[in-house]
Amino acid sequence: MLLRCDGKPFATIVRYGYETPWANGELRADDPGEFDRFDRAGALARWSREQAELLADDEYDAGYEREQARLGLTDDDARHCESAAWTIVTADGEEHQAYSLDFLDGWIQWRW
């Protein structure tokens, strides 16, 4: 299957699994640098979800900035990962939106 970001080729899903309600796949990136950026943005999003309820607002904001800098991401990088339109093209050529897409070490997880 093919993974597209905002209508443009992004990666090929070379292994696929499904366990309701989550699908997952191993990726072979079209552009390894772009893929790495989204992988790091996924790490920032996971940090944000994990810390949002644990930290006071000012601690969260400072921690987010530190984590973003550590990962080498700009505000635009983080926003793009969150707002991108992700679609998956199946073997039959049909294009499906992927929801709740998350990157992790060369794999993605999403909902159909």
Contacts in CASP RR format, 6 or more apart in sequence:
PFRMAT RR
TARGET T0000
AUTHOR 0000-0000-0000
METHOD contacts of the structure
MODEL  1
MLLRCDGKPFATIVRYGYETPWANGELRADDPGEFDRFDRAGALARWSRE
QAELLADDEYDAGYEREQARLGLTDDDARHCESAAWTIVTADGEEHQAYS
LDFLDGWIQWRW
1 12 0 8 1.000
1 13 0 8 1.000
1 16 0 8 1.000
1 88 0 8 1.000
1 89 0 8 1.000
1 90 0 8 1.000
1 91 0 8 1.000
2 9 0 8 1.000
2 11 0 8 1.000
2 12 0 8 1.000
2 13 0 8 1.000
2 88 0 8 1.000
2 89 0 8 1.000
3 10 0 8 1.000
3 11 0 8 1.000
3 12 0 8 1.000
3 13 0 8 1.000
3 27 0 8 1.000
3 86 0 8 1.000
3 87 0 8 1.000
3 88 0 8 1.000
3 98 0 8 1.000
3 108 0 8 1.000
4 10 0 8 1.000
4 86 0 8 1.000
4 87 0 8 1.000
4 88 0 8 1.000
4 89 0 8 1.000
4 95 0 8 1.000
5 38 0 8 1.000
5 84 0 8 1.000
5 85 0 8 1.000
5 86 0 8 1.000
6 84 0 8 1.000
6 85 0 8 1.000
7 85 0 8 1.000
7 87 0 8 1.000
9 30 0 8 1.000
10 29 0 8 1.000
10 30 0 8 1.000
10 31 0 8 1.000
10 34 0 8 1.000
10 35 0 8 1.000
11 27 0 8 1.000
11 28 0 8 1.000
11 29 0 8 1.000
11 30 0 8 1.000
11 35 0 8 1.000
12 27 0 8 1.000
12 28 0 8 1.000
12 30 0 8 1.000
13 25 0 8 1.000
13 26 0 8 1.000
13 27 0 8 1.000
13 88 0 8 1.000
13 108 0 8 1.000
14 25 0 8 1.000
14 26 0 8 1.000
14 27 0 8 1.000
14 28 0 8 1.000
15 25 0 8 1.000
15 26 0 8 1.000
16 23 0 8 1.000
16 24 0 8 1.000
16 25 0 8 1.000
17 23 0 8 1.000
17 24 0 8 1.000
17 25 0 8 1.000
18 24 0 8 1.000
21 111 0 8 1.000
22 109 0 8 1.000
22 110 0 8 1.000
22 111 0 8 1.000
23 109 0 8 1.000
23 110 0 8 1.000
23 111 0 8 1.000
23 112 0 8 1.000
24 107 0 8 1.000
24 108 0 8 1.000
24 109 0 8 1.000
24 110 0 8 1.000
25 107 0 8 1.000
25 108 0 8 1.000
25 109 0 8 1.000
26 106 0 8 1.000
26 107 0 8 1.000
27 35 0 8 1.000
27 106 0 8 1.000
27 107 0 8 1.000
27 108 0 8 1.000
29 35 0 8 1.000
35 106 0 8 1.000
37 73 0 8 1.000
37 77 0 8 1.000
37 81 0 8 1.000
38 81 0 8 1.000
38 103 0 8 1.000
39 103 0 8 1.000
39 104 0 8 1.000
39 105 0 8 1.000
39 106 0 8 1.000
40 71 0 8 1.000
40 72 0 8 1.000
40 73 0 8 1.000
40 77 0 8 1.000
41 71 0 8 1.000
41 73 0 8 1.000
41 77 0 8 1.000
41 78 0 8 1.000
41 80 0 8 1.000
41 81 0 8 1.000
41 82 0 8 1.000
41 103 0 8 1.000
42 81 0 8 1.000
42 102 0 8 1.000
42 103 0 8 1.000
42 104 0 8 1.000
43 71 0 8 1.000
43 103 0 8 1.000
43 104 0 8 1.000
44 64 0 8 1.000
44 67 0 8 1.000
44 68 0 8 1.000
44 71 0 8 1.000
44 73 0 8 1.000
44 78 0 8 1.000
45 78 0 8 1.000
45 81 0 8 1.000
45 82 0 8 1.000
45 102 0 8 1.000
46 102 0 8 1.000
46 104 0 8 1.000
47 64 0 8 1.000
47 67 0 8 1.000
48 64 0 8 1.000
51 60 0 8 1.000
51 63 0 8 1.000
51 64 0 8 1.000
52 60 0 8 1.000
55 63 0 8 1.000
68 75 0 8 1.000
68 78 0 8 1.000
81 103 0 8 1.000
85 97 0 8 1.000
86 97 0 8 1.000
86 98 0 8 1.000
86 101 0 8 1.000
86 110 0 8 1.000
87 95 0 8 1.000
87 96 0 8 1.000
87 97 0 8 1.000
87 98 0 8 1.000
88 95 0 8 1.000
88 96 0 8 1.000
88 98 0 8 1.000
88 110 0 8 1.000
89 95 0 8 1.000
89 96 0 8 1.000
90 96 0 8 1.000
96 112 0 8 1.000
98 108 0 8 1.000
98 110 0 8 1.000
98 111 0 8 1.000
98 112 0 8 1.000
99 110 0 8 1.000
99 111 0 8 1.000
99 112 0 8 1.000
100 109 0 8 1.000
100 110 0 8 1.000
100 111 0 8 1.000
101 108 0 8 1.000
101 109 0 8 1.000
101 110 0 8 1.000
102 108 0 8 1.000
102 109 0 8 1.000
102 110 0 8 1.000
END
